[in-house]
Amino acid sequence: MKIDERTFNFSLLVIDFYKYLVEIEKEFILSKQLLRSGTSIGANVEEAQAAQSKKDFISKMSIASKEARESRYWLRLLNSSNYMNNFAKKESIINEIENIINIITKIIKTSRENNE
């Protein structure tokens, strides 16, 4: 699966988790932070596809990387504060953010090496 498809699907998973947090757990603050950063990853990957240069591509992918790492932080916090205990897709969302971080990191590294 391509990274743009993967991050789009992750956004859908984040939206699903956000709905769970708001409707079931009645958690409104951390969930909004995760919603913003989690859906921003795919938006930045999408923007990178239309980059004007290799430098622009690396910049957009670097922003996606930062958003992915922020999302991982919010997921860790939500998990450690027991908001994820009854979320059916808990393992999926945690595993997928790790996969996305690894893939984006590799894309950036490879792009930088090819740009030198």
N, C-alpha and C positions, 0 to 999 in steps of 0.2 A: 504494500500500500504506500502511495506517495505521501510525502510529509504534509502537503496541503489537504489531502483527504483525511489524514490521520488527525490533524489539528482541528479540522471541521467537526469530525466525529467526537473529539474530545470536548469541543465547545458544547455539543449536544448533551454529553454526559454531565458537564458542569451545570448546564441549565436544569437538567433533571435533578441533580443534587441540590441546586439552589431551591427549586420548588419544594423538595423534601424538607430542607432546613426551615423554610418559611412556613410551610403549611403544617408540618408534623412537629418539628422541634421548636417552632416559634423563635427562631434565631434570625435576627435581621441585620446585624452589623457585619460580622465576619463573613456571612454568606454573600453580602453585596460586594465585599472586597474580592472574594474568590470569583464571583460572577464577572467582575470587571477584568481581572487579570487573566482568568481562564479563557474567556472569549477573545481577548486581545491577542493571544498567541497566534491563532489562525488568521486574524485580520492582518497581522504584520507579515506572516508567511505569504499571504495572498498579495500584499503590497510588494514584497520582494520579487515575486514572479514578474512584475512589470518594472523592475529596477532600470534606471537609465544607464547604469554602469556597474562594474563588478564591485566598486567601492560602495555604491548605493545598496546593492544586493547584500553585501556583508553587514552594512549598517542596519538594514531592516531585519535581517536574520538575528543580529545581535540584540535588537529590541525584543524580538520574539523570545530569545533565550532568557532575557531578564524577566519577561512576563511569566515564562514557564517556571523559573526559579521562585518568583513571588507566589505563584499558584501552589507550588510545592510547599512553601512556607505555610500558607493558609490551610492547606490540607493537613499538614502535620499538626498545626494548632487545633484544628477542628477535631482531629482524631484523638489527640492527647486530652482534649477537654470532653471527650465521650459523645460528641455530636454525631459521630459516624457509626456508632455501635449497631444501629438497626438499619443502616442504609444497605440495601441489597447489593449494590454495585461498588461497595467499599474497596474491595481488592482490585477491581478493574480500574477505578479512577486513580488509585495510588500507583499501581503498576504502570499505567499509561503515561502519567506525568513523568515518571523516571525514563521511560522509553523515549518520549518526546525530547526531553532534555538531552539525552545521549545522542539522538539523531541530529538535532539542531547543532549541538556542539561539534559533531563530526562534519556537518555541512560547512560550518564557519571555518573550521580548521583547514579543510580541503580547499575551500574557496580562497583563503588567505595564501596557502601554499601555491596555488595556481596563479595567483595574482602577482607573485613576486618575480 
